[in-house]
Amino acid sequence: MTEITLENISRRFIANNLQKSEIMAVRDVSLKVKTGGSLALLGPTGCGKTTLLRLIAGLDTPTTGEVLYDGLRLEEVPIQERGIGMVFQDYALIPHWEAEKTISFFLRLRHREREVPERVRRVSKITGVGIETLMDKLPRQLSGGEKQRVAIARAFARDLQVLLLDEPFASLDANFRASARIELKRLLQEFPVTTIMVTHDQQEAASLVERIALIREGTIEQTGPYRHLYTHPRNIFVAQFIGVPTMNRLEGVARDGKWYGKQFGGYPLPTDVANDTPVTLGIRPDAIQPHLIGISAKIDLIEMHFAERFTLLTVSKGDEHWQIQTELTPNYKVGDTIQCQLNHAHALFFNTHTGEYLSPFLHDEDMPLN
Ligand code: ATP
C-alpha cells in the first residue's frame, strides 16, 4: 500500500473561449493520505475535485507542485508499479469486452490467469453479488448497477495499492446506491488500500472514508473526519456545506461579549470580539425546537420527512427566516405562530466579514480518527 502526498499542487487551464481566459481549477493544494488511509474530495460542482483526482492518478500533470507516492515523485514510479485501481462515474468499460475480459485483463497480461477465478470468487463473496453471472456479457448487455459492479471488480482484481473513485455511485438510483455503498465498504474492509474518492454526497463520504477534504474553488477549506468538520467548522462555508438539513445563519453584532441579532439575542460569545463587530450566528435546525415560551415566529413552509422521521419547518419573524427540525407530526399548519427555543449551547459564531469561526479552533491533528 502507498502513502500519497500532494505538495502545493496547482492546475491551470486555458478556457476554450475567445478571451482564452485562465481557469485555476486547483490552487496550491497540499495534503497527505497515509498508507491504508481513506479520504473523500468533497465540494460543490466545478470546485476541482475531478481535476485533483486525475492529478493524483497521473492522468494529468500539475502546472506547479508535486504528487508523491511513498515519497517518490509520481513520474519516477513506473506505471506498472503504481497499483492504481480506478472507478469512474461512467464506469469506462471497453464496449467490445465481456465482463470476464475486463475483470481479468490485469492478471492475464501478467500470465497469472489461474488467479482469476479465485479473485472473482472473493469479490463476489464479499459483495454478496454474483459477479460470475455477468462474466460473458458486454457492457451494453449490463444495467447501470451491473456495469458499476464490473468496474469495481476490475479495480480489485489486480495488485491494488491505491483505489481512486470518481463519483462511483452517481448514476445509480437511491436504493441501489445504498447497497453499492455497503458492498464497497465490505471490499475495503477485506482489502484495505489507500483510497481517495470524489463525491458531492456528504453522506456517502461520511460512511465510506476516514477523512474529508472539503474543497471550494480549487482550494481546500478544511480536512478532517466528518464529525470534526460538523462540530468545528473552520468557517461558515464549511458549516453550511456540512450537515443536512443546512445550518441556519442569522446576522447580528457583538455587544459586551454577547451576540445580538435583529429579532433576539443575548447569547454569550466564546471569544473576545470588539463591540459592533458583525457576527453571524450559525445554528443547526435540530438545535431549535418549538416550545411553550420563546421567540415567536410564523410557519411559512412544512416539509414532512417520513423516512427520516422528522418535520422541517421554515419559520419567519420580520425579514428573517430559519428552519426547525422537529418531531414528525401533522399538528403544524402554515400561518400558525409558534414559540421557538434555541439551544445556544449548540450555537456557532462567525465573523461576518471573514467567515471565520469564532471559537477556540481544534486543529485536525488534535482529533482522533474514530
Ligand atoms: P463536478 O462535481 O461538476 O464534476 P469538479 O469539482 O469535479 O466538478 P472539475 O471537473 O475538476 O470540477 O473542474 C474544475 C474547473 O476546471 C471547472 O471550472 C472546469 O470547467 C475546469 N476544467 C476542468 N477540466 C478542464 C479542461 N480540460 N479545460 C478547461 N477547463 C477545465
Boltz pocket constraint, residues with backbone or C-beta under 6 A from the ligand:
constraints:
  - pocket:
      binder: B
      contacts: [[A, 13], [A, 14], [A, 15], [A, 16], [A, 23], [A, 24], [A, 25], [A, 43], [A, 44], [A, 45], [A, 46], [A, 47], [A, 48], [A, 49], [A, 50], [A, 51], [A, 52], [A, 200]]
      max_distance: 6.0
